[in-house]
């Protein structure tokens, strides 16, 4: 848990760094169109390794900007196959609508989290347990694929969990503050919240479009 600080002077820095991370990820996604297919697996493995490093870095409560932008760039590249699949399967409009919906949900939850007087730090354990459950089901889905209804339910749960993380992360910044050293780490948290929320919403839109 972050030490309490009545000052939120670095929250704008977190938001700017988060926005820049999204921009770098977008560039990575565009470049993903030119990356050979055989490189996506090693890049995905590298992304997981970097994510594990980031998780351990949380104990020190700091992360370098170079690490953050490297991670988001690689993450953007590995997101390309997902976006490309849905563009081919249901059309680019579905992807754009999913991105717009993600932005609205993210912004709405973020505004509420920073305006409310409630402290949502109690959500930490529940969100972590839910995230582990989602990861477990995701691994299960690789070997025993869920049906469309099962994947739809899985994606709706994902929306709830990652919306919860948006609520938790913004609310934590409000109540406990952010130091200069913590800016890249908090920006990474928000980036992961946004990305996973987007993927969950994209799955929902994709499944519903395929059923039409």
GIQUIHU-V695357 format. One record per helix or strand. SS is the DSSP state (a for helix, b for strand). FROM is the first residue (numbers start at 1). LEN is the number of residues. If there is no record, write none. Layout:
SS FROM LEN
SS FROM LEN
This chain:
a 11 22
a 39 22
a 65 26
a 92 24
a 123 21
a 148 29
a 180 32
